[in-house]
Amino acid sequence: MNADQINLRILLPQRVAVDQTVNKVTATGEDGSFCLLPRHVDFVATLVPGLLAYTDRSGEETIVAIDRGVLVKCGEEVLVSSPRVIGGRPLGELQRAVDEQFSALDERQRRAQAALGKIEADFVRSLVELEQRDYG
């Protein structure tokens, strides 16, 4: 690998989805989209659900849908860790997959957190009632 290339690895919990030498990586973080080139300063970003694009050595661009994750650029390496990646589909289908599948997961997580919050509130309420009964 020469100084004008980046080794991109997209890591999933169960496997490595991409391990390729590329010329450019474009992703979307909490503050918006950004582009990484080989001599870019080392960089860390939290990724939001969206599209990640990379251009290989031949100039061909590949686009994948990323569920939230973390991107680390260190030297000539770019590592992306994400719970889910969807690739191999036309751009319109990838955008729909992000909108439908990843937002559905977010909704399930919000419902689970709301249920947990209710359980915690009920527990605290029970403790307060018990304390008032014992000391009241």
C-alpha positions in Angstrom: 0.0 0.0 0.0 1.4 3.4 -0.9 0.9 6.7 0.9 -2.0 7.7 -1.3 -4.2 4.8 -0.2 -6.2 3.8 2.9 -6.8 0.4 4.3 -10.6 0.4 5.1 -12.0 -2.3 7.4 -15.7 -2.4 8.3 -16.1 -4.6 11.3 -19.4 -6.2 12.4 -19.9 -8.1 15.6 -19.7 -11.5 13.9 -17.3 -10.8 10.9 -15.3 -8.4 8.8 -17.7 -6.9 6.2 -15.0 -5.0 4.2 -11.2 -5.2 4.1 -10.0 -3.3 1.1 -7.5 -0.7 0.0 -9.2 2.5 -1.0 -8.5 6.0 -2.1 -11.4 7.8 -0.3 -14.0 7.2 2.4 -17.1 9.4 2.9 -19.4 8.9 5.9 -22.0 10.7 8.0 -21.3 11.5 11.6 -23.3 13.4 14.3 -22.1 16.7 12.8 -22.8 15.8 9.2 -21.0 14.2 6.3 -17.2 14.1 6.0 -14.6 12.8 3.6 -11.3 11.1 4.5 -8.4 11.0 2.2 -5.1 9.1 2.7 -3.1 12.0 4.3 -6.0 13.2 6.4 -5.2 13.9 10.1 -6.0 11.1 12.5 -9.7 11.2 13.3 -12.5 9.6 15.4 -16.2 10.1 14.7 -19.5 8.6 16.0 -21.5 7.5 12.9 -25.2 7.9 12.6 -27.4 5.6 10.5 -26.7 6.5 6.9 -24.6 5.8 3.8 -20.9 5.2 3.8 -19.1 5.4 0.4 -15.6 4.4 -0.5 -13.7 4.6 -3.8 -11.3 1.7 -4.6 -8.0 1.9 -6.4 -9.6 1.6 -9.8 -11.9 4.6 -9.1 -15.1 2.6 -8.6 -17.3 3.8 -5.8 -19.1 1.4 -3.5 -21.9 2.5 -1.2 -23.1 0.6 1.9 -25.8 1.5 4.5 -24.4 1.7 8.0 -26.3 1.4 11.2 -24.8 3.7 13.9 -21.1 3.0 14.7 -17.7 4.4 15.3 -15.1 5.4 12.7 -11.4 5.7 13.6 -8.8 6.9 11.1 -5.2 6.3 12.4 -2.3 6.6 10.0 -3.2 4.6 6.8 -6.0 2.7 8.4 -9.7 3.5 8.7 -11.7 1.2 11.0 -15.5 1.3 11.1 -17.3 -0.7 13.8 -21.1 -1.0 13.3 -23.7 -3.5 14.5 -25.2 -3.7 10.9 -24.1 -3.0 7.4 -26.2 -3.5 4.2 -24.5 -3.5 0.9 -24.8 -4.8 -2.6 -28.0 -2.9 -3.5 -28.8 0.1 -5.7 -28.6 3.4 -3.9 -32.4 4.0 -3.7 -32.8 0.6 -2.0 -30.0 1.3 0.4 -31.6 4.6 1.5 -34.9 2.9 2.0 -33.2 0.2 4.0 -31.7 2.9 6.3 -35.0 4.6 6.7 -37.1 1.4 7.3 -34.8 -1.1 9.1 -32.6 1.1 11.2 -35.4 3.5 12.3 -37.5 0.5 13.3 -34.7 -0.7 15.5 -34.4 2.8 17.0 -38.2 2.7 17.8 -37.8 -0.7 19.5 -34.9 0.6 21.6 -37.0 3.7 22.6 -39.9 1.5 23.7 -37.5 -0.8 25.7 -36.0 2.2 27.4 -39.4 3.6 28.2 -40.4 0.3 29.7 -37.2 0.2 31.8 -37.9 3.8 33.0 -41.4 2.8 34.1 -40.0 -0.3 36.0 -37.4 1.9 37.7 -40.0 4.6 38.6 -42.3 1.9 40.0 -39.5 0.5 42.1 -38.5 3.8 43.5 -42.2 4.6 44.3 -42.5 1.2 46.1 -39.4 2.0 48.2 -40.8 5.4 49.1 -44.1 3.9 50.2 -42.4 1.2 52.2 -40.2 3.8 53.9 -43.2 6.0 54.7 -45.1 3.0 56.2 -42.1 2.0 58.3 -41.1 5.4 59.6 -44.4 7.3 59.2 
